[in-house]
Amino acid sequence: MTCQEAIAVLDDYLEVILGPDALASLEEHLRDCPPCVAYLNTYRRTREVAAGVNRVAMPEEMKERLRRFLIERLRASAP
């Protein structure tokens, strides 16, 4: 597994949904690749921080304006 391939499956790895072959390949790669381990740790921490951010609900009026805007754009671009 290359570093690029490892990075591409990190989300699945953290979600614990990698198949057994991919999991074994990633874990083998991580044993021998300190930069990918550092990337994994940074990615994991970023996900934790992002999950803890207080999310603000969009006001209903803004949702409706956004819906109308998108519908108008779709209609304008339709053949």
C-alpha positions as CSV (number, residue, x, y, z in Angstrom):
1,M,0.0,0.0,0.0
2,T,1.3,3.5,-0.9
3,C,0.9,6.5,1.3
4,Q,-1.7,7.9,-1.1
5,E,-3.7,4.7,-0.8
6,A,-3.4,4.7,3.0
7,I,-4.6,8.3,3.2
8,A,-7.6,7.5,1.0
9,V,-8.9,4.8,3.4
10,L,-8.3,6.6,6.7
11,D,-11.9,7.6,7.0
12,D,-13.1,4.0,6.6
13,Y,-10.4,2.9,9.0
14,L,-11.6,5.3,11.7
15,E,-15.2,4.4,11.0
16,V,-14.2,0.7,11.4
17,I,-15.6,-0.3,8.1
18,L,-12.5,-1.5,6.2
19,G,-12.6,-5.0,4.9
20,P,-10.1,-7.5,6.5
21,D,-7.7,-7.3,3.5
22,A,-7.6,-3.5,3.4
23,L,-7.3,-3.3,7.2
24,A,-4.3,-5.7,7.2
25,S,-2.7,-3.8,4.4
26,L,-3.2,-0.4,6.1
27,E,-1.9,-1.7,9.4
28,E,1.2,-3.1,7.8
29,H,1.8,0.2,6.0
30,L,1.3,2.1,9.2
31,R,3.9,-0.1,11.0
32,D,6.6,1.1,8.6
33,C,5.5,4.7,7.8
34,P,5.9,7.3,10.5
35,P,4.6,10.1,8.2
36,C,1.3,8.2,7.7
37,V,1.0,7.6,11.4
38,A,1.5,11.3,12.0
39,Y,-1.1,12.0,9.3
40,L,-3.6,9.5,10.9
41,N,-3.1,11.1,14.3
42,T,-3.7,14.6,12.9
43,Y,-6.7,13.4,11.0
44,R,-8.2,11.7,14.0
45,R,-7.7,14.8,16.2
46,T,-9.2,17.0,13.5
47,R,-12.3,14.8,13.4
48,E,-12.6,15.0,17.1
49,V,-12.3,18.8,17.2
50,A,-14.8,19.2,14.4
51,A,-17.3,16.9,16.0
52,G,-17.2,19.0,19.2
53,V,-18.0,22.3,17.4
54,N,-21.3,23.7,18.3
55,R,-23.4,23.6,15.3
56,V,-26.0,26.3,14.7
57,A,-29.2,25.4,13.0
58,M,-30.1,27.4,9.9
59,P,-33.1,29.6,10.5
60,E,-36.2,28.4,8.6
61,E,-36.5,31.6,6.6
62,M,-32.9,31.2,5.3
63,K,-33.6,27.5,4.4
64,E,-36.6,28.6,2.4
65,R,-34.7,31.4,0.6
66,L,-31.9,28.9,-0.2
67,R,-34.5,26.4,-1.5
68,R,-36.1,29.0,-3.8
69,F,-32.7,30.2,-5.0
70,L,-31.6,26.6,-5.9
71,I,-34.9,25.8,-7.6
72,E,-34.6,29.0,-9.7
73,R,-31.0,28.1,-10.7
74,L,-32.0,24.6,-11.6
75,R,-34.9,25.8,-13.7
76,A,-32.7,28.4,-15.4
77,S,-30.1,25.8,-16.4
78,A,-32.6,23.2,-17.5
79,P,-32.8,22.6,-21.3
